[in-house]
């Protein structure tokens, strides 16, 4: 337990240092905020002095109440109160600007870093948890940081200022206040130690819950189809229960703050009142000075309430920020070499030379894989599920880097060319469709944002998507929801095909591209693909072997190795594994 607490404190300290590096960019604003806080505190603390003078004018007038002097004091108080309000408003405005600029910087950094993380990290972490870090955790952090800016500066300065004013009135009674002060620090330290760990667990549980909700909402049809609503509810209740428990504990420890600091306030006020009354009786303190002292006692203890609350909120903010920084600290994908070449005028010659790759070092997948593809050749990859077909595609696109060997395009090692130029050389249609929230035209033109409507329409016609698009309410300007939720799976696939038709890159990857399309449409699409693949190097992954008969070469894969290769007719003549796969599609089961 002690080790855990030590780790939490170290994490909290390191996180705070990193936050300060972001705040340093706005040090001019911080300096202005501190200056305004000083002015606000000084003016606020000067008011009790004037009130004390006014009380003495009323209680002990040597020759009757001096109304002119009293009116002068009241005017001063009025001017100071207005100046204090203006100064405080400006300080709060500057604090808001600094806070949300820092939050914007951190959120931008987190999102930008997310885009350069390797797929291996994204595959291993739920999308909902990553969303929670960038949205919910940074929101929690902003609230704590804003409270820190708003109350911490003024709180500390109020404590220092009241002590100085009290020392100027009576050092002896000030000593009473100083002696009781450490109790507040002990309370704040105890609360800070307890709350950070609880708020950290609360943030983690919140991320789990966000991930579960995102997962279930995104796949609600599947959940309902398999009758897993109760199982989902059970898991939700388990995570929600943990979140409630952590939240309750965090709230419990943080709720100790107010009553504990109020108790300390009571001790300070009682000490000042008792010592001050004794001073008035003995004649070394006037009633007005006692009034000022009691005002200062309130002013002095109030920041301890606020600072304790700030400390509690900062623990929550630091716990949330730690999760965001954990994301930012993840090792990004390997940086491209400074002399990385840009692929231009790609001919489409592709070579895989003794490639080794595995997602997990202990589990071998692709070993000593070699392949030579001529420009314009159509290569089909077939084999049982898990044999490495899609992995080969991931390696060609450099979503993952090979563990051994190399992949070459037009004789260039793809690790020595820019990822952008490599990926722009491929057109990709996957089994899993992806569409963004926006118009149909924007989705088709995703790879060429500047394409004209005529070009978009031509691509849609080539993909046989034009007819259903024209039936949509606003045609190409129809807005579709995220991931095309208001379209059929086949329609979404057609839009993805049209997207590639518009770009027409020199190389193509078709990974089960027609898996969601009816047979009649598939025949049309195959004709469109044939036209599109003319003169372009193409890699085709398919389970329905009838779709790859026209391939120049078919690679039959099993356990990460090529076990057969040849044309459709030749492989059937050999009567090997491919023939067995092909004939199994037409086998009659009884």
N, C-alpha and C positions, 0 to 999 in steps of 0.2 A: 504493500500500500504506500509505503514511504517512497519507494522508487517511482511509483506512478505519479505521486504528487510532485516529486522533483522534476519528472519529465514534463508535467503540465506547466510548471513554473518556467522551465527552460523554453518551452514552446511559446508561452505567453510573452516572455521577454524578447525572444527572437522575432515574433510577429510584430510586437510593438516597434522594434527597431526598423523593420521593413516599412511599416506604415509611416514612420517619421521621414523615411527617404522620399516617399511620395509627397508628403506635406512640404518638404524643403523646397519644392519647385515653386511654391506659393508663399515664400518667406516674406515678401513685401506685404501681402495681405495679412499674414500672421502678425507681423510687426505692427501694422495698423490696428489690428484687433486688440493686441496687448496694450497699445497706447490708449485706445478708446476704453478698454476695460479699466485701465489706471485712472482715467478721467472720471469714468462712471463711479468707481469705488471712492475716489477722493471726494467727489461732490456729495455722494450718499453719506459718507462718514462725517462730512462737515456739518450736515443738518443737525445731528444731536447736540453739537457744540452750541449752535444758535438756539436750539430749543432750551438747553440748560440756561443760557443767558436770559432768555425770555422768562423762564420760571423764576430766576433770581430777581428780575425786575418786578415781577408780580408779588412774590412772597416777602421780599425784604426791601421795600422801597425806602430809601433814606428820607425822602421828602414827598412821598406820594408817588403813584405810578407815573412813570415818564412815558406817556402815550406816543409821543413822537419817536422815541427810541424803540419802543415796542413795535410800532408800525414799520419802522425801518427794518427791523429784524424779520418781520413777517414778509415784507417785500423781497428781502434777500432769499428767504426760504422758497418763495414762489418761483423766483428766477432760477434758483439752483435745481428745483424739481423739474422744471421745463428743460433745462440744459441736460440734466441727467437722463430724462426720457429720450431726448434727441440722440444723445451719445450712445445710449443702450440700443436704440433702434438701428443705428448705423452699424454698431458692432455686430448685432445679430445678423444683419444683412450680409456683412463681409464673411461671417462664419458660415452662413448658408452657401455662399459662393464657393468658398474654399472646400467645404465638405463635399458638395456635389461635383466639383471638378476632380477632387481626389477619387471619388467613387467612379466617375466616368473613366478616369485613367486606368483604374484597376480593372474595371469591367471590360474595357477595350483591350487591355493587355491579356486578360483571361480568355476572351473570345478569339483574339488573334492567335494566341498560343494553342488554343483548341484546334485551330485549323492546320497547325504544323505538327500535331502529335501523330505518332505512328498509328496505323490501323490496329496494331496489336494492343495498344492501350485502350482505344475506343471499343474494340471488340470485347475487352475484359471488364468494362465498366458500363453499368446501365445508363442509358441516355437520360433517364429521369433524374438520376443523382447528379450528373453533370449540369443539367438545366437548373437544378436546385442550387448548386454552388454559384452559378453565374447570376441567377435572379434572386432567390430568397436569401441566400447567405450574404450577398453584397448589400441587399436592402437592410438586413439586420445590422450589418456593419455600419451603414450610413447613419442609422438612428443613434447608435452608440457614439460614433465620432462627432455627430452634431451636438449631442448632449455634452460631450467632453469639451468641445470648443466653447459652447455657450455658457457652461457653468463652471468649468474647471478654472479658467483664467480668473474670472471674477471672484470665485470662491477663495482661491489662494490669496489673491490680493486683498480681499475683504478681511481675511484672518490677519494678514501682516499689518494692514492699515489700522484695524481696530486696536491691535496691540500697541501700535505707535501712539495713537490718539489717547488710549487709556494710560500709557506711560507718561504722557504729557500732563495728564490730570492728576494721577496718583500712582506712583510705582508700587506701593505696598499692596494695594488691592489688585493690581495687575498680576502680581506674583500668585495670588490665589487662583486666578484664571489659568495661568500657565501651568500650575501644578496639576490641575484637573484635566488639562488638554490631552495628555497621552492616552487617557481612556478611550477617546474617540479613534485614535490611530490604531489601538489594539482591536477595536471593534471592526474597523475597516479592513485591517489585515486578515482577521479571521474570516470575514465574509468573502473577501477576494479569493482566499485559498480554497474555500468550499465551492464557490459558484462556477469557477472556470471549468472544472471537470464536468459538472452537471450540464452547463451550457454547451460544452463540446459534444457530449453524448446526445443532447437534444438536437443539435444541428445534424449529426450523423443519422439519427432516427428520422428526422424530417426529410433528409435526402432519400432514405429508403422508401418512405411513404410516397414521396413524389414519384420515385421510379416505379413503384407498384401501380399507382394510379395511371401514370403515363402508359405503362405496359398494358393494363387492362382496357383502357379507353381506346388505345390504338388497335387492339385485337378483340373488341367486344363481341363481334360476330362469332369468332372462334370459341371464345369463352362460353357463349350461350349455346353454340352448336354442340359442345361437349358437356354441357350441363355443369360447368365448373364455377357457377356463381357462388355457391356456398363455400367452396374451397377458397375462392378469392376473398370472400367476406371474412373467412376464418383467418387468413393470412393478414388481411387488412387490420382486423381487430387486434391481432398479436402485435403488429408493428405500432399501431395507434395506441395500444396499451402501454408499450414501452415509452413512446413519445410522451404520453400523458404522465407517466411515472417520473421521467427525467425532468419534464417541465414543472411538475409539482415540487420536486426536490429543489430545483433551481429557484423556483418562486419562493419556496419556504425559506431558503437561506437568504435570498435577497430581501425578503419581507422582514427579516430581523433588523434590517438597517434602520428603518424609521423609528420603531420603539426604542431601540438601543441608543441611537443618537439623541432622541428626545429625552431619555433618562439622563444622559450626560449633560444635555442642555439645562435640565432642571437642576443638576448639581452645580453647574457654573452660575446660573441665575441666583440660586439660593446662597452660594458663597459670596457673590458680589453684593447681594442685598444685605446679608448679615454684616459683612465687613464694612459696607458703605454706611449702614445705619449707625454702626459703632463710630465711624469717622465723623458723621454729622453730630452725634452726641458729644464727642470729644472736641469738636470745633475745628478740625483740620480739613473738613469737607463740607461744602455748601449743599443745600437741597437741590439746587440747579445742577451742580456737578454730579450728585448722586443720580439725578434723572438722566443725565448724559451717559453715566456709567451703565445704568440699567439698559438704556438703549443700545449701548455698545455690546453689552452682554448678549442681547438678542441678535445683534448684527454679527457678533463673533461666532455664536453657536450655529446660526442658520446655515452658513457654508458647509459645516460638517455634515449636516443632513444631506445637502446637495451633493457634496463630494462623495459621500458614502453611496448615494444613489448612482452617481456617475461611475464610481468604481465597479458597482454591480453591473451596470449597463455596459461598461467597457469590457468586462469579462465575457459577456455575451457577444459583443462585437469582435473581440479578439478570437474567440472560439470560431466564429463564422469566418473571419478573415484568414485564420489558419487553414481552413478547408479550401479557401480560394487559392491561397499561396501554395498549398500542396499540389493543386492542379497546375499552377504556373511553373512549379519546380520540376514537373515531369520532363524527362529528356525528350526533346523534339526529334523529328526524323533527321537522319544524317544530312548535314549541310552539304550543299552542292559545292564542288570545287570552284575556286575563283576563275579558273580557265575553262569551266564547263562550256561545251559547244552548244550551239543552237541548231537543231535539226532543220534543214531546209531542203526543198526539192526531194523529198523522200521517195525512193524508188520502191521500197517495200521488201528488200532482202533481209530476212530475219534468220538469225542463227542462235541456237541454244547449245552451248559447249560444256558438256560434262557438268550440268547443273545439279547442285545438291540444295535441298531446302526442307525445313521442318518448322512447324509453328512452335512446337515444344521440343527442346533438345533431346529429351528422353524417347520421344516417339518419332521414328524416321518416317518420312513421307515420300519425297522425291529424291532419288539417288542416281547419280551418274546419268542424267537425262540429256541426251543430245538430239538435235533436230536442225535440219537446214531447209529453209523455205525460200523458194525463188520468188522474185517480184511478180505480183499478179496471181500467185498460186492460191488455190482454195484448200485450206487444211481443216479437216474435221477431227474433233477429239471426242472419242466415245469410250464408254466403259462403265462399270458399276459405280454406284454412289460411293463417294469417298476415295476414289482412285487417284484424284489429283487434277482433274480437268480444270475446275475453276481456279485452283491454285496456280496452274500454268498461266491463266489469264491475269491473275493478280501480279505475277512476276513480270509478265510482258508489259503491263501498265506501270510497273514499279510501285505498286501499292505496298509491296514487300520487296526487300532486297534479298538476293540469293545468298545462301551460306557458303557456297563453293561454286567454282566454275564461273561462267559469264554469259550474258545475253547481249547480242550485237544486232544493231539495225543499220543496214548499209555499211557494215564493217566497223561501226563505232560502238564501243562498250556503252550501254545505256546508263551506267553509273557515272560516265564522264560527259553526259549531255544534260541539259536542263530538263527537269521533270515537266515543266510547262510545254516545251516544244515536243517532248516525247508523247505526252498525252493528247496534244492537239493533232498528232499524226494518226491517232486512232479514232474511229467512230465506234461507240459502244452501245449495244442494246442488250439489256439484261432481262432475266426472267422476273426479277423484282423491279417493278416500275417505280419511278419517283417523279412526281410533279410538284411544283411549288404553287403556293396560293397566288393566283393572278389570272390574267386572261389566257385563253387558249393560244392566241398569237404569241404572247410573251413566253409561254412554255415551249412552243415549237422553235422560237428564235432564241432559246436559252444559250446556245453555242454561238449564235451570230446576232447579237442584240440590234445591230443596225440593218438587218435584212428588211427589204420592202414587203408590203402585203402581197404583192404578186409572187415574190419568191417563196414566201411562207405558204401561199395557196398552192403553188406548183408542187412543193414538197409534200403537202398534205394529200394532194391528188395522187402522187406517186406511191404514197403509203396507204392509199384507199381509205383515208380518214376524212376527206373533204365532204362526202355525202352526209355523214352523221354530224359533222361540225355545222353545216348549213341548217340542219334541223334544230340546232341549239337556239335559245331565245335571242341572243345577240350575235349569233354566228361566231366569227373569230374573236370578237370582243366579249364573249361570255366569260364571266369570272367563275373559275372553279375553285373549290375549297382545297385546303392543304392535302397533298397527296391524292388529289382528284377524287375525293370521297363521293362526289355526286355523279361519277362516271362508272361504267362497268369496267371490269378488269381488262376485257378485250379492247375497249375504247382507249383506256389509259396506255395500253401497249402500243396501239396504233399511233398515238401522239408521240411516244418515245421513239418509234421508228421514223416518223416524220421529222423529228428533231435531228436525227442522223442524216436523213435524206437531204436536209437543208445544208449541212456542213460539207458532206461528201469528202472526207479526209482520205489520204492515200492508203490507209489500212483500216480494216474493219474487224470488230469482235462481236459475234452474235452468240450470246449465251442463253440458250433456250428462248430465243427472241419471239417465237411464234407459239409458245406454250399455252397462252391464254386466248388464242384466236380460233374461231370455228373453222372447220375444214375448208369451206368455200372461200372464205377470206384468206385462209392460209395459202391456198393455191395462187391467188392473186398476189399476195405478198411475196411468195417465193419467186414469182416472175419479176416483181419489182426489185427484190434482192439480187436476182441474177443480173439484171441490168446495172444495179448499183455496184456489184462486185466485179464488173468487167474492168480488167486492168488494175484491180486493187487486191493487194494481199489480204486474205480473209481467214480468220480463225472462227470456226463454227463449233459450238458445243451443243450437242443434242442427245436427248434420250430416245426420241422417236427417230429411229434410224432411217425411216422413209424420207426424211427431210434432207438427208446428206448424200443421196445417191450421186449427185452431180459433182461432188467434191473431187479435186484432182488427186488428193491423197487422204486416206483415212488412217488416223493413228488410234490404235486400240490400246487403251491404258488399263493397267491393273497394278495396284499397290505401288503407284508412283513410277512405274516403268512402262516403256512401250514394248508390248509383247507381240504386236502384229502391225503391219502397215502395208497399204496398197490401195487400189481402187475398189469400189464396191463389188464389181463383178469378180475381180481377182480374189478378194477375201472370201467371197462366197464359195468360189471354186476350191479354196484351200480347206474349207470345212473345219476351220478352227474355232477359236473363242468368239470371233465376230459373227461367224455363221450361226453359232449357237445363240448369241444374243438376238440376231436378226430374226431367226426362225421362231424364237420364243414369243415374239410379238404376235404371231399368228397361230400359236398353239391353242388348241381347244381344251379347256379344262372341264372335267366332269365331276 
